[in-house]
Structure formats: C-alpha cells, structure tokens
Amino acid sequence: MISQLTLIERQYAILISLAIAVCGFVLLIAGRDDPIGVAGVLMLLAGLFAIFRIGNDYYEPAPSDDRLAHYYDDPSKAGIVLSMAWVVFGLAIGDWVAWQLVEPDLTFGAWSSFGRIRPVHTTSVIFGFGGNALIATSFYVMQRTSRARIPDQVSPWFVVFGYNLFCLLAVTGYMMGVTQSKEYAEPEWYADILLVVVWVTYFVIYLRTLARRKEPHIYVSNWYYMAFILVVAMLHIVNNLAVPVSLGHAKSYSAFSGVQDAMTQWWYGHNAVAFFLTAGFLGMMYYFLPMRAGRPIFSYRMSIISFWGITFFYMWAGSHHLHYTALPQWVQTLGMTFSLMLLIPSWASAGNALLTLNGAWHKVRDDATLRFMMVASVFYGLTTFEGSFMAIRSVNSLSHYTDWTIGHVHAGALGWVAMITFGSIYACVPWLWKRDGMYSARLVEVHFWLALSGTVIYVFAMWNSGIVQGLMWRTYNESGTLAYSFIDTLIAMRPYYIARAIGGLLFLIGGCVGAYNIWKTITTPSAVTVQADDLPQATQAGAGALQPAE
C-alpha cells in the first residue's frame, strides 16, 4: 500500500493523518469530561497509527511509472474487506437486538440496551457494509467504464480511511448514549463534519476521474453512483444542520423544530433510502449483472429514463412517512402521489435487469453469484411495489408504526441491497485479486440459500406480525373501547419475533460463510495474468477530442 505512493503522496498522507490526530487531540482536551473525549481519543489514535504506518515505509523506493499502466485497485480491495467485516459485526448485533425483543433481559449494562445497540446495527449494516461496498465498487466501475486510472493515490485512501473512522465514531458514540435521535442520521456533529469532508473528497475524485476518461460516453452506472454521492451530500448537510453546546460537548441542537424538523428528517430519511440504498446499488447492478451474465443491458435507453424518473420522483416522496400527523394534508398527499408514480421507473429498472438475463437463464441456474443478482432484482421490484402501496394513506393507517414497516425495510435491505452487494463482491473479488474464481463455489451456493431462506423467514414473520398488530390496535369492543391492551399485542407478537430472530441468524451465518470464502480466495494464491482489456487506455499523441455518444 505505502510502497505504491510517491514521495510527495507519502508527505501529503502524513499531513492528512497529522490533521486528524490534531483534531482528535483538541476534542480530547476540550471534552475530557464528556463522551466526545472518547471520540477524540479514537481520532488521535487513528491519526497516529496512520503516521507511524506511513513513516515505517517512508524511505521505501519510489514506485515505477509502470504502475500508471494499471488501474489503482488497492482502495477497492480494502473497501471490500472492510465491508465484509462490518456486515458480520452488524448482522451479529442485529440478531442480538432481535433476540432482545424476545427476551428483554439479554443485556449487559446500559451500553447494550436496545435503544443503544439498535442504531449500532443499522449504522454497521447500512453505512459500514453498504457504504464500503459502494465506495469499493464505484472506484472499480468508474475506472473500467472510463478507461482511466484514478488521478492520485492519496485521496482514495483518505475516503476509505476517513469513512470507516466516521463509522467507528458513530457506533462507539451510540453505546455511550451519544445520538441525535434521527433515523439513519444518529451521529452527532463531530462525526457529521468528518463525513462531509470525506464525502466532498469522494465526489471530487469521481469528477476528476471522469474528466480524464478515454471513453467518450459516461456509462449509466456512473450516473447512478454520482447521483448517490451528490444527493447524499446535500441530504446529510441540510438534515444535520445543528448547533453544538460547545466544542467540548457531544450534544447539539437541531436548527429545525417541530413539524419542520420532522419533514426535514423524512425528506432526508426517505431520500437516503432512494440515493444511498437504491441509486448506488442500481449503479452496482447495471455493471456487475451484465458482466456476469455476459449479456448487454436489455434496454440502455430504459436505464437512462428510469434514472431520471427515480432522481426526480424520489425527492418528493418523503412526506408519506408522516401521514396522520401535524404535517399539512396537501404535503402528505404530494408524498403519496409521487410514491405511486415512483413505481414506473422502479419497475423499469427491475424489469430491465431481469430481461437482461434472457438467453442466460442457464447461467442463473448454475451460477450462485448471478443468482444473488437475479434474486436482488426480484426483491427490488417487490419492495418498490410494496413501498408505493404502503404510501397510500388508507393502507398506511393500518401499516404505520407496525412491524409491517420492519418487514418492508428488511425486504429491501436483505433481499435487494445485501443480495446485489454479495453478488457484486463475489463477481469482482476474483477479478481484483487475479484469481480463477472464488475459493469455493459450493460455499457461494451455501451462502445464497442461507441468505434467501433467512430473508424469506424474516420478511414473512414481520409481514404477519405487522398486519396482526395493526388489526389488534384498531379493534374495538361493543362499548367502543379498545378490545386489546398493548400487552396483549406484545404477547401475540412473540412467536413472530422468534421467527424473525431465527431468520436473522440464518442470514448472519450466511454472511460468515461469505466472509470466510472471500478471505480464503484472497489468501490462496493463483496464477492468473492481467487481461489486456482490464487496463486503462493510454493517451494517444495527437488524439482528437472525445465525441459524445448518441
């Protein structure tokens, strides 16, 4: 890693690491009597570790110019390894949380209470697993579809290193009770500022690489990845506008209040689903599924149309989370209407993916990696239909605040996001590490069936639980009072919660099998040469300007 950096890049890396260490030291001194002091310690240690790691190899010989003839894949490799580490950790915490709902005494002090470790689970799997996978695959896809190498070697490492430091600050903060109490936006101000710096750097890398591209056309995957990066930056900055109590306190107060705060949060929350958990992973799907199937996209025009439909319609849908609240009725109706319209571009993407497999269904039967992607496309279509259906106000009156919502979220998170991610990682790990294939195709098969069975058990348990829950809450007796107490509903939910925890356990075991298989693939040597078409295109002297594609 360090040996690939030039001398000036090593100096820049040391300066960046020093800046992180200094920021950590300032937070440590200012917040020595506050949880923010722990965040300062983590930043200080991270910065010092990076300085000593770089310094240890500082005087290694400078790399030759031959490296410029190859794509720079080391950050992608690190991102995939970190992604698998986060998913095993996050799924383990998630299943622990699920069992706590069956047996509430499964705690070991305040740090492990449901309210603290539940956001540890969501941050670990969404941002730790999903975010690292998006960063790793976007660097991989961006270089290959533009035929250009990443312009420098320090900034990608800063993005990977800084992003995982953000995730670490977030999850450790939760266990100390540090949270903004905003769904998918729990980290406090100091972690939020770090993420802004990392994310802007990420976007600049993308723009710089595309500006150097040798391929005239910007492939559709890059459109989705760039929408994911740009919109998430906008969402994150606006929703996390807050005033800290002081430099030495982790606590901050939102710039918004009341119904405005709720609307801003769910504008952020639903668009985080749209652009983090949908757009980015559609970028993944549009590259790895055709590559693995050996088939071109069924309709490239449809992919572009659905991109603009998703980008425009999703922005207005967040208010469907606030039906029957103080939010103005017309805003609720607007969110519901755009949620129904979203079904068109969403199903266009799902259908495009499945139709791409025409002529390659025999590969789906025999190749578990491709089957991961196929099942992900099916779940994407099912989940987007369900989301539009649940956004209808009359349906929402039954589903809202119930476990049906949990089932919907996990149909998307496990069935769509995790499945397409595992499939994409299984596809690119042998390509990145120059292997003939995965260490064990049988273990990929085992992982697929564990993941699918876990997802189905989990989702069906929550669908049943949520509908029963909603019906019990709205059942009245002859005197006009509620027929069931809240405790009655909890007793009725217990069998479904047991099933949910079992489904989560199966998915966790599958994740562990996948992590083991990937680790063995990485560490088992194999003699495979670099393919000629997996190299950046050299700039030709006197070459004309790039021409736009049709």
C-alpha positions as CSV (number, residue, x, y, z in Angstrom):
1,M,0.0,0.0,0.0
2,I,2.6,2.6,1.1
3,S,5.1,1.4,-1.4
4,Q,2.7,2.4,-4.2
5,L,2.7,6.1,-3.1
6,T,5.2,8.5,-4.5
7,L,7.3,10.5,-2.0
8,I,5.1,13.6,-2.3
9,E,2.0,11.5,-1.8
10,R,3.5,10.0,1.3
11,Q,4.1,13.5,2.6
12,Y,0.5,14.5,1.9
13,A,-0.7,11.4,3.6
14,I,1.3,12.2,6.7
15,L,-0.1,15.8,6.7
16,I,-3.7,14.5,6.5
17,S,-3.0,12.0,9.2
18,L,-1.5,14.7,11.4
19,A,-4.6,16.9,10.8
20,I,-6.8,14.0,12.0
21,A,-4.6,13.5,15.1
22,V,-4.6,17.2,16.0
23,C,-8.4,17.4,15.7
24,G,-8.6,14.3,17.9
25,F,-6.3,15.9,20.5
26,V,-8.4,19.1,20.5
27,L,-11.6,17.1,21.1
28,L,-9.8,15.1,23.8
29,I,-8.7,18.1,25.7
30,A,-11.9,20.1,25.3
31,G,-14.1,17.1,26.1
32,R,-12.1,15.3,28.7
33,D,-15.2,15.1,31.0
34,D,-17.7,14.3,28.1
35,P,-18.2,11.4,25.8
36,I,-16.7,13.5,23.0
37,G,-13.4,12.9,24.7
38,V,-13.6,9.2,23.7
39,A,-14.1,10.3,20.1
40,G,-11.1,12.5,20.4
41,V,-9.0,9.5,21.6
42,L,-10.1,7.4,18.7
43,M,-9.3,10.1,16.2
44,L,-5.9,10.7,17.8
45,L,-5.0,7.0,17.8
46,A,-6.2,6.7,14.2
47,G,-4.1,9.6,13.1
48,L,-1.0,8.4,15.0
49,F,-1.4,4.9,13.6
50,A,-1.5,6.2,10.1
51,I,1.5,8.4,10.6
52,F,3.6,5.6,12.0
53,R,2.3,3.2,9.3
54,I,3.4,5.6,6.6
55,G,6.6,6.5,8.4
56,N,7.6,2.9,8.7
57,D,7.8,2.6,4.8
58,Y,8.6,6.3,4.1
59,Y,12.0,5.5,2.7
60,E,10.9,2.6,0.6
61,P,11.9,3.1,-3.1
62,A,9.5,5.2,-5.1
63,P,7.2,3.2,-7.4
64,S,8.0,3.0,-11.1
65,D,5.9,4.6,-13.7
66,D,4.7,1.2,-14.8
67,R,2.0,1.5,-12.1
68,L,0.3,4.1,-14.3
69,A,-0.4,1.4,-16.9
70,H,-2.7,-0.4,-14.4
71,Y,-5.9,0.6,-12.6
72,Y,-5.4,1.6,-9.0
73,D,-7.5,-1.1,-7.2
74,D,-5.9,-1.2,-3.7
75,P,-8.6,1.1,-2.1
76,S,-11.3,-1.1,-3.7
77,K,-9.7,-4.2,-2.1
78,A,-9.6,-2.6,1.3
79,G,-13.2,-1.4,0.9
80,I,-14.4,-4.9,0.2
81,V,-12.5,-6.4,3.2
82,L,-13.9,-3.7,5.5
83,S,-17.4,-4.2,4.0
84,M,-17.4,-7.9,4.9
85,A,-16.0,-7.1,8.4
86,W,-18.8,-4.6,9.0
87,V,-21.5,-6.9,7.7
88,V,-20.5,-9.8,10.1
89,F,-20.4,-7.4,13.0
90,G,-23.6,-5.5,12.0
91,L,-25.6,-8.7,11.5
92,A,-24.4,-10.2,14.8
93,I,-25.6,-7.0,16.6
94,G,-28.8,-7.1,14.6
95,D,-29.6,-10.6,15.6
96,W,-28.8,-9.8,19.2
97,V,-31.3,-6.9,19.0
98,A,-33.9,-9.3,17.6
99,W,-33.4,-11.8,20.4
100,Q,-33.7,-8.9,22.9
101,L,-37.2,-8.3,21.7
102,V,-37.9,-12.0,22.5
103,E,-36.1,-11.9,25.8
104,P,-35.5,-8.3,27.0
105,D,-33.0,-9.3,29.7
106,L,-30.3,-10.1,27.1
107,T,-28.3,-7.0,28.1
108,F,-25.0,-6.4,29.9
109,G,-25.5,-2.9,31.2
110,A,-26.7,0.4,29.7
111,W,-24.3,0.3,26.8
112,S,-26.1,-2.9,25.4
113,S,-29.7,-1.7,25.9
114,F,-32.0,-1.9,22.8
115,G,-32.0,1.8,22.3
116,R,-28.2,1.9,22.1
117,I,-27.3,-1.1,20.1
118,R,-30.2,-0.9,17.6
119,P,-28.5,2.1,15.8
120,V,-25.2,0.3,16.1
121,H,-26.8,-2.4,14.0
122,T,-28.3,0.0,11.4
123,T,-25.2,2.1,11.0
124,S,-23.0,-1.0,10.7
125,V,-25.0,-2.7,8.0
126,I,-26.2,0.4,6.1
127,F,-23.1,2.6,6.3
128,G,-20.4,0.1,7.3
129,F,-21.3,-2.7,4.9
130,G,-23.3,-0.9,2.3
131,G,-21.2,2.3,2.2
132,N,-17.8,0.5,2.0
133,A,-19.2,-1.8,-0.8
134,L,-20.4,1.3,-2.7
135,I,-17.1,3.1,-2.4
136,A,-15.1,0.0,-3.4
137,T,-17.3,-1.0,-6.4
138,S,-17.6,2.7,-7.5
139,F,-13.8,3.0,-7.7
140,Y,-13.7,-0.3,-9.6
141,V,-16.5,0.5,-12.0
142,M,-15.5,4.1,-12.6
143,Q,-12.0,3.2,-13.8
144,R,-13.1,0.4,-16.1
145,T,-16.1,2.3,-17.7
146,S,-14.0,5.4,-18.3
147,R,-10.7,3.6,-19.2
148,A,-8.9,6.0,-16.9
149,R,-6.9,5.4,-13.7
150,I,-7.8,7.3,-10.6
151,P,-5.9,10.6,-10.8
152,D,-4.0,10.2,-7.5
153,Q,-3.3,7.6,-4.8
154,V,-3.8,9.5,-1.6
155,S,-7.4,10.8,-1.8
156,P,-9.0,7.4,-2.4
157,W,-7.2,6.1,0.8
158,F,-8.4,9.2,2.7
159,V,-12.0,8.4,1.6
160,V,-11.8,4.7,2.7
161,F,-9.9,5.5,5.9
162,G,-11.9,8.6,6.9
163,Y,-15.3,6.9,6.1
164,N,-14.5,4.0,8.4
165,L,-13.3,6.3,11.1
166,F,-16.7,8.1,10.8
167,C,-18.5,4.7,11.2
168,L,-16.3,3.9,14.2
169,L,-17.0,7.2,15.9
170,A,-20.8,6.7,15.2
171,V,-21.1,3.2,16.7
172,T,-18.9,3.9,19.8
173,G,-20.9,7.1,20.4
174,Y,-24.2,5.2,20.4
175,M,-23.0,2.8,23.1
176,M,-22.2,5.8,25.3
177,G,-25.7,7.3,24.6
178,V,-24.5,9.9,22.1
179,T,-27.1,10.3,19.4
180,Q,-29.2,12.9,17.6
181,S,-32.2,10.5,17.7
182,K,-32.8,10.9,14.0
183,E,-33.4,7.8,11.9
184,Y,-30.3,6.9,9.8
185,A,-28.8,10.2,11.0
186,E,-27.9,9.4,14.6
187,P,-24.2,10.5,14.6
188,E,-23.5,13.8,16.4
189,W,-21.9,16.9,14.9
190,Y,-18.3,16.0,15.2
191,A,-18.8,12.8,13.2
192,D,-21.0,14.6,10.7
193,I,-18.3,17.2,10.0
194,L,-15.8,14.4,9.3
195,L,-18.2,12.7,6.9
196,V,-18.8,16.0,5.0
197,V,-15.0,16.4,4.4
198,V,-14.7,12.7,3.3
199,W,-17.8,12.9,1.0
200,V,-16.7,16.0,-0.8
201,T,-13.3,14.4,-1.4
202,Y,-15.1,11.3,-2.8
203,F,-17.1,13.4,-5.2
204,V,-14.0,15.3,-6.4
205,I,-12.3,12.0,-7.1
206,Y,-15.2,10.9,-9.2
207,L,-15.3,14.1,-11.2
208,R,-11.5,14.2,-11.7
209,T,-11.5,10.6,-13.0
210,L,-14.4,11.2,-15.4
211,A,-12.7,14.3,-16.6
212,R,-9.7,12.2,-17.6
213,R,-11.8,9.4,-19.2
214,K,-10.7,7.9,-22.5
215,E,-14.2,6.6,-23.2
216,P,-16.5,9.3,-24.7
217,H,-19.7,8.0,-23.1
218,I,-20.4,8.1,-19.4
219,Y,-21.8,4.7,-18.7
220,V,-25.2,4.6,-16.8
221,S,-23.6,3.1,-13.6
222,N,-21.6,6.2,-13.2
223,W,-24.8,8.3,-13.4
224,Y,-26.3,6.4,-10.5
225,Y,-23.0,6.5,-8.5
226,M,-22.7,10.2,-9.0
227,A,-26.4,10.8,-8.0
228,F,-25.8,8.7,-4.9
229,I,-22.7,10.8,-3.9
230,L,-24.1,14.2,-4.8
231,V,-27.6,13.9,-3.3
232,V,-26.4,12.1,-0.1
233,A,-24.0,15.1,0.5
234,M,-26.9,17.5,0.1
235,L,-29.2,15.5,2.4
236,H,-26.6,15.0,5.0
237,I,-25.6,18.6,5.2
238,V,-29.2,20.0,5.4
239,N,-30.6,17.4,7.8
240,N,-27.7,17.7,10.2
241,L,-27.6,21.5,10.5
242,A,-27.2,21.8,14.2
243,V,-25.6,24.0,16.9
244,P,-23.3,22.1,19.4
245,V,-23.5,23.0,23.0
246,S,-19.8,23.7,22.9
247,L,-16.6,22.3,21.4
248,G,-16.2,20.1,24.4
249,H,-19.7,18.6,24.3
250,A,-21.1,15.9,22.0
251,K,-24.6,17.2,22.4
252,S,-26.0,19.5,19.7
253,Y,-29.4,21.0,18.9
254,S,-31.1,20.9,15.5
255,A,-31.6,24.0,13.5
256,F,-35.1,22.8,12.9
257,S,-38.0,22.2,15.3
258,G,-41.5,20.8,15.4
259,V,-43.1,19.7,12.2
260,Q,-40.3,21.3,10.1
261,D,-37.8,19.1,11.9
262,A,-39.9,16.0,11.1
263,M,-40.4,17.0,7.5
264,T,-36.6,17.7,7.1
265,Q,-35.8,14.4,8.7
266,W,-38.0,12.3,6.5
267,W,-37.0,14.3,3.4
268,Y,-33.5,13.1,4.4
269,G,-34.6,9.6,5.6
270,H,-36.6,8.6,2.5
271,N,-34.0,10.0,0.1
272,A,-31.3,8.2,2.0
273,V,-33.2,5.1,1.0
274,A,-33.6,6.5,-2.5
275,F,-30.0,7.6,-3.2
276,F,-27.9,5.6,-0.8
277,L,-29.8,2.3,-0.7
278,T,-31.2,2.5,-4.3
279,A,-29.3,4.6,-6.7
280,G,-25.9,3.5,-5.6
281,F,-26.8,-0.2,-5.8
282,L,-28.5,0.2,-9.1
283,G,-25.2,1.5,-10.3
284,M,-23.7,-1.7,-9.0
285,M,-26.4,-3.8,-10.7
286,Y,-26.1,-2.2,-14.1
287,Y,-22.4,-3.1,-14.2
288,F,-21.9,-6.4,-12.5
289,L,-25.1,-8.2,-13.6
290,P,-24.5,-7.7,-17.4
291,M,-20.8,-8.5,-16.9
292,R,-21.5,-11.7,-15.0
293,A,-24.3,-12.8,-17.4
294,G,-22.2,-12.0,-20.4
295,R,-25.2,-10.1,-21.9
296,P,-25.7,-6.4,-22.8
297,I,-28.3,-4.5,-20.9
298,F,-31.7,-5.3,-22.4
299,S,-32.5,-1.6,-23.0
300,Y,-29.9,1.1,-22.3
301,R,-32.5,3.8,-23.1
302,M,-34.8,2.4,-20.4
303,S,-31.9,2.6,-17.9
304,I,-31.4,6.3,-18.6
305,I,-35.2,7.1,-18.5
306,S,-35.6,5.2,-15.2
307,F,-32.6,7.1,-13.8
308,W,-34.2,10.4,-14.4
309,G,-37.6,9.2,-13.1
310,I,-36.1,7.9,-9.9
311,T,-34.0,11.0,-9.4
312,F,-36.9,13.3,-9.8
313,F,-39.8,11.4,-8.2
314,Y,-38.0,10.2,-5.1
315,M,-37.2,13.8,-4.0
316,W,-40.9,14.4,-3.2
317,A,-41.9,11.2,-1.6
318,G,-40.6,11.6,2.0
319,S,-43.8,13.1,3.4
320,H,-45.6,9.7,3.1
321,H,-43.8,8.8,6.4
322,L,-45.9,11.5,8.1
323,H,-49.5,10.6,7.3
324,Y,-51.9,11.5,10.0
325,T,-49.5,13.9,11.7
326,A,-49.4,17.7,12.0
327,L,-47.9,17.9,8.5
328,P,-50.3,19.8,6.2
329,Q,-52.6,17.4,4.4
330,W,-51.6,18.6,0.9
331,V,-47.9,17.8,1.7
332,Q,-48.9,14.3,2.8
333,T,-50.9,13.9,-0.5
334,L,-48.0,15.1,-2.5
335,G,-45.7,12.5,-1.0
336,M,-48.3,9.8,-1.6
337,T,-48.8,10.8,-5.2
338,F,-45.1,10.8,-6.0
339,S,-44.7,7.5,-4.2
340,L,-47.2,5.9,-6.6
341,M,-45.5,7.5,-9.6
342,L,-42.2,6.0,-8.4
343,L,-43.4,2.6,-9.3
344,I,-42.9,3.3,-13.0
345,P,-39.1,4.0,-13.0
346,S,-38.5,1.5,-10.3
347,W,-40.2,-1.4,-12.2
348,A,-38.4,-0.2,-15.3
349,S,-35.1,-0.9,-13.6
350,A,-36.2,-4.2,-12.1
351,G,-37.6,-5.4,-15.4
352,N,-34.6,-4.2,-17.3
353,A,-32.3,-6.3,-15.1
354,L,-34.5,-9.4,-15.5
355,L,-34.8,-9.0,-19.2
356,T,-31.1,-8.7,-19.5
357,L,-30.9,-12.3,-18.4
358,N,-32.8,-13.5,-21.5
359,G,-30.6,-16.1,-23.1
360,A,-28.6,-16.5,-19.9
361,W,-31.0,-18.3,-17.6
362,H,-28.9,-21.4,-17.7
363,K,-26.2,-19.4,-16.1
364,V,-28.6,-18.3,-13.3
365,R,-29.3,-21.9,-12.6
366,D,-25.7,-22.9,-12.4
367,D,-24.0,-19.8,-11.0
368,A,-24.9,-18.7,-7.5
369,T,-23.2,-15.4,-7.9
370,L,-25.5,-14.5,-10.8
371,R,-28.4,-15.9,-8.8
372,F,-27.7,-13.4,-6.0
373,M,-28.1,-10.6,-8.5
374,M,-31.3,-12.1,-10.1
375,V,-33.0,-12.5,-6.7
376,A,-31.9,-9.0,-5.8
377,S,-33.7,-7.6,-8.9
378,V,-36.8,-9.6,-8.0
379,F,-36.8,-8.2,-4.4
380,Y,-36.2,-4.7,-5.8
381,G,-39.3,-5.0,-7.9
382,L,-41.4,-6.5,-5.0
383,T,-40.1,-3.9,-2.4
384,T,-40.8,-0.9,-4.6
385,F,-44.3,-2.1,-5.3
386,E,-44.9,-2.6,-1.5
387,G,-43.4,0.8,-0.7
388,S,-45.8,2.5,-3.2
389,F,-48.7,0.5,-1.8
390,M,-47.9,1.4,1.8
391,A,-47.7,5.1,0.9
392,I,-51.4,5.2,0.2
393,R,-53.0,6.9,3.1
394,S,-55.7,4.3,3.8
395,V,-53.1,1.5,3.7
396,N,-50.8,3.5,5.9
397,S,-53.4,3.8,8.6
398,L,-53.0,0.1,9.1
399,S,-49.3,-0.4,8.4
400,H,-47.7,2.6,10.1
401,Y,-45.9,2.1,13.4
402,T,-46.3,-1.7,13.0
403,D,-43.9,-4.5,12.2
404,W,-45.1,-4.4,8.6
405,T,-42.8,-1.5,8.1
406,I,-39.9,-3.5,9.5
407,G,-40.7,-6.3,7.1
408,H,-40.8,-3.8,4.2
409,V,-37.4,-2.3,5.2
410,H,-35.7,-5.7,5.5
411,A,-37.2,-7.0,2.2
412,G,-35.3,-4.1,0.7
413,A,-32.2,-4.3,2.9
414,L,-31.7,-8.0,2.9
415,G,-33.4,-9.0,-0.4
416,W,-32.3,-6.1,-2.5
417,V,-29.2,-4.3,-1.0
418,A,-27.4,-7.2,0.6
419,M,-28.1,-9.7,-2.3
420,I,-26.9,-7.4,-5.0
421,T,-23.9,-6.5,-2.9
422,F,-22.9,-10.1,-2.2
423,G,-23.3,-10.9,-5.8
424,S,-21.2,-8.0,-6.9
425,I,-18.5,-8.7,-4.4
426,Y,-18.4,-12.4,-5.4
427,A,-18.0,-11.2,-9.0
428,C,-15.3,-8.7,-8.5
429,V,-13.1,-10.4,-5.8
430,P,-11.6,-12.9,-8.3
431,W,-11.1,-10.0,-10.8
432,L,-9.4,-7.8,-8.3
433,W,-7.1,-10.4,-6.8
434,K,-6.5,-12.1,-10.2
435,R,-8.0,-15.5,-9.2
436,D,-9.6,-18.2,-11.4
437,G,-12.7,-17.9,-9.3
438,M,-13.9,-18.0,-5.7
439,Y,-12.2,-20.3,-3.3
440,S,-15.3,-22.5,-3.1
441,A,-18.2,-22.3,-5.5
442,R,-20.1,-24.6,-3.1
443,L,-19.8,-22.1,-0.3
444,V,-21.2,-19.4,-2.5
445,E,-24.2,-21.7,-3.1
446,V,-24.5,-22.4,0.7
447,H,-24.4,-18.6,1.3
448,F,-27.1,-18.0,-1.3
449,W,-29.6,-20.4,0.2
450,L,-28.9,-19.3,3.8
451,A,-29.4,-15.7,2.8
452,L,-32.5,-16.4,0.8
453,S,-34.1,-18.6,3.5
454,G,-33.2,-16.1,6.2
455,T,-34.7,-13.2,4.3
456,V,-38.0,-15.1,3.5
457,I,-38.4,-16.2,7.1
458,Y,-37.6,-12.7,8.4
459,V,-39.9,-10.8,6.0
460,F,-42.9,-13.1,6.2
461,A,-42.7,-13.1,10.0
462,M,-42.7,-9.3,10.1
463,W,-45.5,-9.0,7.4
464,N,-47.7,-11.3,9.5
465,S,-46.7,-9.6,12.8
466,G,-47.4,-6.1,11.4
467,I,-50.8,-6.9,10.0
468,V,-51.9,-8.7,13.1
469,Q,-50.5,-5.8,15.2
470,G,-52.3,-3.2,13.2
471,L,-55.7,-5.1,13.3
472,M,-55.4,-5.6,17.0
473,W,-54.7,-1.9,17.6
474,R,-57.8,-0.9,15.7
475,T,-60.3,-3.5,17.1
476,Y,-63.0,-2.1,19.4
477,N,-65.4,-4.0,21.6
478,E,-69.2,-3.3,21.9
479,S,-68.7,-0.5,24.4
480,G,-66.5,1.4,21.9
481,T,-63.2,0.9,23.8
482,L,-60.1,-1.0,22.6
483,A,-60.5,-4.7,22.6
484,Y,-56.8,-5.4,23.2
485,S,-54.3,-3.9,25.6
486,F,-50.8,-3.1,24.5
487,I,-49.5,-6.1,26.5
488,D,-52.0,-8.3,24.5
489,T,-50.3,-7.2,21.3
490,L,-46.9,-8.0,22.6
491,I,-47.9,-11.5,23.6
492,A,-49.3,-12.1,20.2
493,M,-46.1,-10.8,18.5
494,R,-43.7,-13.1,20.4
495,P,-43.9,-16.1,18.0
496,Y,-43.2,-13.8,15.1
497,Y,-40.3,-12.2,16.9
498,I,-38.8,-15.6,17.5
499,A,-39.1,-16.4,13.8
500,R,-37.6,-13.1,12.9
501,A,-34.6,-13.8,15.1
502,I,-34.1,-17.2,13.5
503,G,-34.3,-15.7,10.0
504,G,-31.7,-13.1,11.0
505,L,-29.5,-15.9,12.4
506,L,-29.6,-17.7,9.1
507,F,-28.6,-14.5,7.3
508,L,-25.8,-14.0,9.8
509,I,-24.4,-17.5,9.3
510,G,-24.6,-16.9,5.5
511,G,-22.6,-13.7,6.0
512,C,-19.9,-15.5,8.0
513,V,-19.7,-18.2,5.3
514,G,-19.3,-15.5,2.7
515,A,-16.6,-13.7,4.7
516,Y,-14.7,-16.9,5.1
517,N,-14.9,-17.7,1.4
518,I,-13.7,-14.3,0.4
519,W,-10.8,-14.4,2.9
520,K,-9.7,-17.8,1.5
521,T,-10.0,-16.5,-2.0
522,I,-7.8,-13.5,-1.2
523,T,-5.2,-15.5,0.7
524,T,-5.0,-18.5,-1.6
525,P,-2.5,-17.8,-4.5
526,S,-3.5,-18.4,-8.1
527,A,-1.6,-17.7,-11.3
528,V,-3.8,-15.5,-13.4
529,T,-2.5,-12.8,-15.7
530,V,-4.0,-9.4,-16.2
531,Q,-6.4,-9.3,-19.1
532,A,-5.5,-6.8,-21.9
533,D,-9.0,-5.3,-21.7
534,D,-8.6,-4.6,-17.9
535,L,-6.0,-1.9,-18.4
536,P,-6.5,1.9,-18.7
537,Q,-6.3,3.2,-22.2
538,A,-3.1,5.1,-22.9
539,T,-3.5,8.7,-24.1
540,Q,-2.6,8.8,-27.8
541,A,-0.5,11.6,-29.1
542,G,-2.5,13.9,-31.3
543,A,-5.8,12.2,-30.5
544,G,-8.9,14.2,-31.2
545,A,-11.4,15.4,-28.7
546,L,-13.9,13.0,-27.2
547,Q,-17.1,12.8,-29.1
548,P,-20.4,12.5,-27.3
549,A,-22.3,9.2,-27.5
550,E,-25.6,9.0,-29.2
